[in-house]
Amino acid sequence: MNTDKIYAEQIANEYSPKETSKVIALRKLDSKAKLPATIFTYSMGIISALVMGTGMCLAMGEIGGGTLGSFAMGVIIGIFGMLGIVANYPIYKKLIKKAKQKYAFEIIQLAKEISEN
């Protein structure tokens, strides 16, 4: 077994121009459809968790001096953070549904071309 020949072919394949296959195009189109919803969902989740954490810190007296006013404000802010967290998944589902409707024709056409060959 000539390992040098196998290694040389592997290096040559790495530098040779790649032909875009339909499967790769389908994968890219699928990720293009899902990426905006994913980015929005992660961003909203992180922001909502930070808002809830800030509310918790205010309510527990870690920030804000531990007064009754900061406690009330912390509870209110924490509730807004929780609402953001709870609303995140339904918003994600709606965004994915909209994106799938937008790209459905192209994805179905490309998938039919792949399956017919």
PyMOL CGO cylinders between C-alpha atoms (Angstrom):
from pymol import cmd
from pymol.cgo import CYLINDER

trace = [
    CYLINDER, 0.00, 0.00, 0.00, 1.48, 3.28, -1.13, 0.3, 1, 1, 1, 1, 1, 1,
    CYLINDER, 1.48, 3.28, -1.13, 0.63, 5.82, 1.56, 0.3, 1, 1, 1, 1, 1, 1,
    CYLINDER, 0.63, 5.82, 1.56, 2.54, 8.57, -0.22, 0.3, 1, 1, 1, 1, 1, 1,
    CYLINDER, 2.54, 8.57, -0.22, 0.28, 8.26, -3.25, 0.3, 1, 1, 1, 1, 1, 1,
    CYLINDER, 0.28, 8.26, -3.25, -2.87, 8.37, -1.08, 0.3, 1, 1, 1, 1, 1, 1,
    CYLINDER, -2.87, 8.37, -1.08, -1.54, 11.41, 0.78, 0.3, 1, 1, 1, 1, 1, 1,
    CYLINDER, -1.54, 11.41, 0.78, -0.67, 13.18, -2.48, 0.3, 1, 1, 1, 1, 1, 1,
    CYLINDER, -0.67, 13.18, -2.48, -4.15, 12.53, -3.89, 0.3, 1, 1, 1, 1, 1, 1,
    CYLINDER, -4.15, 12.53, -3.89, -5.74, 13.84, -0.69, 0.3, 1, 1, 1, 1, 1, 1,
    CYLINDER, -5.74, 13.84, -0.69, -3.71, 17.06, -0.87, 0.3, 1, 1, 1, 1, 1, 1,
    CYLINDER, -3.71, 17.06, -0.87, -4.48, 17.46, -4.58, 0.3, 1, 1, 1, 1, 1, 1,
    CYLINDER, -4.48, 17.46, -4.58, -8.22, 17.03, -3.92, 0.3, 1, 1, 1, 1, 1, 1,
    CYLINDER, -8.22, 17.03, -3.92, -8.04, 19.69, -1.25, 0.3, 1, 1, 1, 1, 1, 1,
    CYLINDER, -8.04, 19.69, -1.25, -6.66, 22.25, -3.71, 0.3, 1, 1, 1, 1, 1, 1,
    CYLINDER, -6.66, 22.25, -3.71, -8.63, 21.28, -6.78, 0.3, 1, 1, 1, 1, 1, 1,
    CYLINDER, -8.63, 21.28, -6.78, -11.64, 23.42, -7.73, 0.3, 1, 1, 1, 1, 1, 1,
    CYLINDER, -11.64, 23.42, -7.73, -14.83, 22.10, -6.25, 0.3, 1, 1, 1, 1, 1, 1,
    CYLINDER, -14.83, 22.10, -6.25, -17.99, 21.63, -8.24, 0.3, 1, 1, 1, 1, 1, 1,
    CYLINDER, -17.99, 21.63, -8.24, -21.05, 22.72, -6.34, 0.3, 1, 1, 1, 1, 1, 1,
    CYLINDER, -21.05, 22.72, -6.34, -23.36, 19.79, -6.06, 0.3, 1, 1, 1, 1, 1, 1,
    CYLINDER, -23.36, 19.79, -6.06, -27.10, 20.05, -5.73, 0.3, 1, 1, 1, 1, 1, 1,
    CYLINDER, -27.10, 20.05, -5.73, -27.01, 18.50, -2.27, 0.3, 1, 1, 1, 1, 1, 1,
    CYLINDER, -27.01, 18.50, -2.27, -24.65, 21.23, -1.05, 0.3, 1, 1, 1, 1, 1, 1,
    CYLINDER, -24.65, 21.23, -1.05, -26.88, 23.86, -2.64, 0.3, 1, 1, 1, 1, 1, 1,
    CYLINDER, -26.88, 23.86, -2.64, -29.90, 22.33, -0.92, 0.3, 1, 1, 1, 1, 1, 1,
    CYLINDER, -29.90, 22.33, -0.92, -28.11, 22.38, 2.44, 0.3, 1, 1, 1, 1, 1, 1,
    CYLINDER, -28.11, 22.38, 2.44, -27.10, 26.02, 1.95, 0.3, 1, 1, 1, 1, 1, 1,
    CYLINDER, -27.10, 26.02, 1.95, -30.64, 26.99, 0.99, 0.3, 1, 1, 1, 1, 1, 1,
    CYLINDER, -30.64, 26.99, 0.99, -32.01, 25.20, 4.05, 0.3, 1, 1, 1, 1, 1, 1,
    CYLINDER, -32.01, 25.20, 4.05, -29.60, 26.98, 6.38, 0.3, 1, 1, 1, 1, 1, 1,
    CYLINDER, -29.60, 26.98, 6.38, -30.33, 30.30, 4.63, 0.3, 1, 1, 1, 1, 1, 1,
    CYLINDER, -30.33, 30.30, 4.63, -34.01, 29.81, 5.43, 0.3, 1, 1, 1, 1, 1, 1,
    CYLINDER, -34.01, 29.81, 5.43, -33.42, 28.92, 9.10, 0.3, 1, 1, 1, 1, 1, 1,
    CYLINDER, -33.42, 28.92, 9.10, -30.56, 31.26, 10.03, 0.3, 1, 1, 1, 1, 1, 1,
    CYLINDER, -30.56, 31.26, 10.03, -32.51, 34.51, 10.66, 0.3, 1, 1, 1, 1, 1, 1,
    CYLINDER, -32.51, 34.51, 10.66, -34.97, 32.77, 12.98, 0.3, 1, 1, 1, 1, 1, 1,
    CYLINDER, -34.97, 32.77, 12.98, -32.15, 31.07, 14.85, 0.3, 1, 1, 1, 1, 1, 1,
    CYLINDER, -32.15, 31.07, 14.85, -30.20, 34.30, 15.31, 0.3, 1, 1, 1, 1, 1, 1,
    CYLINDER, -30.20, 34.30, 15.31, -33.30, 36.14, 16.52, 0.3, 1, 1, 1, 1, 1, 1,
    CYLINDER, -33.30, 36.14, 16.52, -34.19, 33.35, 18.94, 0.3, 1, 1, 1, 1, 1, 1,
    CYLINDER, -34.19, 33.35, 18.94, -30.74, 33.16, 20.51, 0.3, 1, 1, 1, 1, 1, 1,
    CYLINDER, -30.74, 33.16, 20.51, -30.55, 36.95, 20.79, 0.3, 1, 1, 1, 1, 1, 1,
    CYLINDER, -30.55, 36.95, 20.79, -33.99, 37.27, 22.36, 0.3, 1, 1, 1, 1, 1, 1,
    CYLINDER, -33.99, 37.27, 22.36, -33.29, 34.40, 24.74, 0.3, 1, 1, 1, 1, 1, 1,
    CYLINDER, -33.29, 34.40, 24.74, -30.03, 35.89, 25.93, 0.3, 1, 1, 1, 1, 1, 1,
    CYLINDER, -30.03, 35.89, 25.93, -31.51, 39.37, 26.38, 0.3, 1, 1, 1, 1, 1, 1,
    CYLINDER, -31.51, 39.37, 26.38, -34.59, 38.01, 28.17, 0.3, 1, 1, 1, 1, 1, 1,
    CYLINDER, -34.59, 38.01, 28.17, -32.43, 35.93, 30.53, 0.3, 1, 1, 1, 1, 1, 1,
    CYLINDER, -32.43, 35.93, 30.53, -30.30, 38.98, 31.32, 0.3, 1, 1, 1, 1, 1, 1,
    CYLINDER, -30.30, 38.98, 31.32, -33.40, 41.09, 31.98, 0.3, 1, 1, 1, 1, 1, 1,
    CYLINDER, -33.40, 41.09, 31.98, -34.81, 38.39, 34.27, 0.3, 1, 1, 1, 1, 1, 1,
    CYLINDER, -34.81, 38.39, 34.27, -31.47, 38.12, 36.08, 0.3, 1, 1, 1, 1, 1, 1,
    CYLINDER, -31.47, 38.12, 36.08, -31.35, 41.86, 36.60, 0.3, 1, 1, 1, 1, 1, 1,
    CYLINDER, -31.35, 41.86, 36.60, -34.84, 41.74, 38.04, 0.3, 1, 1, 1, 1, 1, 1,
    CYLINDER, -34.84, 41.74, 38.04, -33.84, 38.92, 40.37, 0.3, 1, 1, 1, 1, 1, 1,
    CYLINDER, -33.84, 38.92, 40.37, -30.79, 40.87, 41.57, 0.3, 1, 1, 1, 1, 1, 1,
    CYLINDER, -30.79, 40.87, 41.57, -32.96, 43.90, 42.28, 0.3, 1, 1, 1, 1, 1, 1,
    CYLINDER, -32.96, 43.90, 42.28, -35.57, 41.81, 44.08, 0.3, 1, 1, 1, 1, 1, 1,
    CYLINDER, -35.57, 41.81, 44.08, -32.99, 40.06, 46.26, 0.3, 1, 1, 1, 1, 1, 1,
    CYLINDER, -32.99, 40.06, 46.26, -31.25, 43.31, 47.14, 0.3, 1, 1, 1, 1, 1, 1,
    CYLINDER, -31.25, 43.31, 47.14, -27.92, 42.54, 45.48, 0.3, 1, 1, 1, 1, 1, 1,
    CYLINDER, -27.92, 42.54, 45.48, -28.25, 45.78, 43.51, 0.3, 1, 1, 1, 1, 1, 1,
    CYLINDER, -28.25, 45.78, 43.51, -30.45, 48.76, 44.21, 0.3, 1, 1, 1, 1, 1, 1,
    CYLINDER, -30.45, 48.76, 44.21, -29.93, 49.01, 47.96, 0.3, 1, 1, 1, 1, 1, 1,
    CYLINDER, -29.93, 49.01, 47.96, -32.48, 46.43, 49.06, 0.3, 1, 1, 1, 1, 1, 1,
    CYLINDER, -32.48, 46.43, 49.06, -35.34, 48.91, 49.46, 0.3, 1, 1, 1, 1, 1, 1,
    CYLINDER, -35.34, 48.91, 49.46, -38.99, 48.13, 48.94, 0.3, 1, 1, 1, 1, 1, 1,
    CYLINDER, -38.99, 48.13, 48.94, -38.98, 50.17, 45.73, 0.3, 1, 1, 1, 1, 1, 1,
    CYLINDER, -38.98, 50.17, 45.73, -36.07, 48.22, 44.27, 0.3, 1, 1, 1, 1, 1, 1,
    CYLINDER, -36.07, 48.22, 44.27, -37.78, 44.97, 45.28, 0.3, 1, 1, 1, 1, 1, 1,
    CYLINDER, -37.78, 44.97, 45.28, -40.98, 45.96, 43.45, 0.3, 1, 1, 1, 1, 1, 1,
    CYLINDER, -40.98, 45.96, 43.45, -39.02, 47.15, 40.43, 0.3, 1, 1, 1, 1, 1, 1,
    CYLINDER, -39.02, 47.15, 40.43, -37.05, 43.88, 40.45, 0.3, 1, 1, 1, 1, 1, 1,
    CYLINDER, -37.05, 43.88, 40.45, -40.22, 41.80, 40.44, 0.3, 1, 1, 1, 1, 1, 1,
    CYLINDER, -40.22, 41.80, 40.44, -41.63, 43.81, 37.53, 0.3, 1, 1, 1, 1, 1, 1,
    CYLINDER, -41.63, 43.81, 37.53, -38.40, 43.62, 35.53, 0.3, 1, 1, 1, 1, 1, 1,
    CYLINDER, -38.40, 43.62, 35.53, -38.11, 39.89, 36.30, 0.3, 1, 1, 1, 1, 1, 1,
    CYLINDER, -38.11, 39.89, 36.30, -41.65, 39.29, 35.02, 0.3, 1, 1, 1, 1, 1, 1,
    CYLINDER, -41.65, 39.29, 35.02, -40.81, 41.08, 31.76, 0.3, 1, 1, 1, 1, 1, 1,
    CYLINDER, -40.81, 41.08, 31.76, -37.75, 38.84, 31.38, 0.3, 1, 1, 1, 1, 1, 1,
    CYLINDER, -37.75, 38.84, 31.38, -39.84, 35.74, 32.02, 0.3, 1, 1, 1, 1, 1, 1,
    CYLINDER, -39.84, 35.74, 32.02, -42.42, 36.86, 29.47, 0.3, 1, 1, 1, 1, 1, 1,
    CYLINDER, -42.42, 36.86, 29.47, -39.64, 37.27, 26.91, 0.3, 1, 1, 1, 1, 1, 1,
    CYLINDER, -39.64, 37.27, 26.91, -38.36, 33.78, 27.64, 0.3, 1, 1, 1, 1, 1, 1,
    CYLINDER, -38.36, 33.78, 27.64, -41.85, 32.26, 27.40, 0.3, 1, 1, 1, 1, 1, 1,
    CYLINDER, -41.85, 32.26, 27.40, -42.63, 34.10, 24.15, 0.3, 1, 1, 1, 1, 1, 1,
    CYLINDER, -42.63, 34.10, 24.15, -39.34, 33.11, 22.53, 0.3, 1, 1, 1, 1, 1, 1,
    CYLINDER, -39.34, 33.11, 22.53, -40.33, 29.64, 21.29, 0.3, 1, 1, 1, 1, 1, 1,
    CYLINDER, -40.33, 29.64, 21.29, -43.69, 30.60, 19.73, 0.3, 1, 1, 1, 1, 1, 1,
    CYLINDER, -43.69, 30.60, 19.73, -41.99, 33.51, 17.95, 0.3, 1, 1, 1, 1, 1, 1,
    CYLINDER, -41.99, 33.51, 17.95, -39.31, 31.11, 16.69, 0.3, 1, 1, 1, 1, 1, 1,
    CYLINDER, -39.31, 31.11, 16.69, -41.97, 28.73, 15.34, 0.3, 1, 1, 1, 1, 1, 1,
    CYLINDER, -41.97, 28.73, 15.34, -43.69, 31.59, 13.49, 0.3, 1, 1, 1, 1, 1, 1,
    CYLINDER, -43.69, 31.59, 13.49, -40.42, 32.82, 11.99, 0.3, 1, 1, 1, 1, 1, 1,
    CYLINDER, -40.42, 32.82, 11.99, -39.48, 29.31, 10.84, 0.3, 1, 1, 1, 1, 1, 1,
    CYLINDER, -39.48, 29.31, 10.84, -42.91, 28.80, 9.31, 0.3, 1, 1, 1, 1, 1, 1,
    CYLINDER, -42.91, 28.80, 9.31, -42.62, 32.09, 7.41, 0.3, 1, 1, 1, 1, 1, 1,
    CYLINDER, -42.62, 32.09, 7.41, -39.11, 31.24, 6.20, 0.3, 1, 1, 1, 1, 1, 1,
    CYLINDER, -39.11, 31.24, 6.20, -40.21, 27.77, 5.06, 0.3, 1, 1, 1, 1, 1, 1,
    CYLINDER, -40.21, 27.77, 5.06, -43.05, 29.30, 3.07, 0.3, 1, 1, 1, 1, 1, 1,
    CYLINDER, -43.05, 29.30, 3.07, -40.64, 31.78, 1.50, 0.3, 1, 1, 1, 1, 1, 1,
    CYLINDER, -40.64, 31.78, 1.50, -38.10, 29.16, 0.38, 0.3, 1, 1, 1, 1, 1, 1,
    CYLINDER, -38.10, 29.16, 0.38, -40.43, 26.18, -0.08, 0.3, 1, 1, 1, 1, 1, 1,
    CYLINDER, -40.43, 26.18, -0.08, -40.65, 26.33, -3.87, 0.3, 1, 1, 1, 1, 1, 1,
    CYLINDER, -40.65, 26.33, -3.87, -36.88, 26.51, -4.39, 0.3, 1, 1, 1, 1, 1, 1,
    CYLINDER, -36.88, 26.51, -4.39, -36.14, 23.77, -1.87, 0.3, 1, 1, 1, 1, 1, 1,
    CYLINDER, -36.14, 23.77, -1.87, -38.79, 21.43, -3.27, 0.3, 1, 1, 1, 1, 1, 1,
    CYLINDER, -38.79, 21.43, -3.27, -37.58, 21.97, -6.84, 0.3, 1, 1, 1, 1, 1, 1,
    CYLINDER, -37.58, 21.97, -6.84, -33.98, 21.26, -5.89, 0.3, 1, 1, 1, 1, 1, 1,
    CYLINDER, -33.98, 21.26, -5.89, -34.97, 18.20, -3.83, 0.3, 1, 1, 1, 1, 1, 1,
    CYLINDER, -34.97, 18.20, -3.83, -36.96, 16.82, -6.80, 0.3, 1, 1, 1, 1, 1, 1,
    CYLINDER, -36.96, 16.82, -6.80, -33.96, 17.31, -9.09, 0.3, 1, 1, 1, 1, 1, 1,
    CYLINDER, -33.96, 17.31, -9.09, -31.74, 15.43, -6.63, 0.3, 1, 1, 1, 1, 1, 1,
    CYLINDER, -31.74, 15.43, -6.63, -34.18, 12.55, -6.13, 0.3, 1, 1, 1, 1, 1, 1,
    CYLINDER, -34.18, 12.55, -6.13, -34.80, 12.09, -9.87, 0.3, 1, 1, 1, 1, 1, 1,
    CYLINDER, -34.80, 12.09, -9.87, -31.11, 11.59, -10.66, 0.3, 1, 1, 1, 1, 1, 1,
]
cmd.load_cgo(trace, "trace")
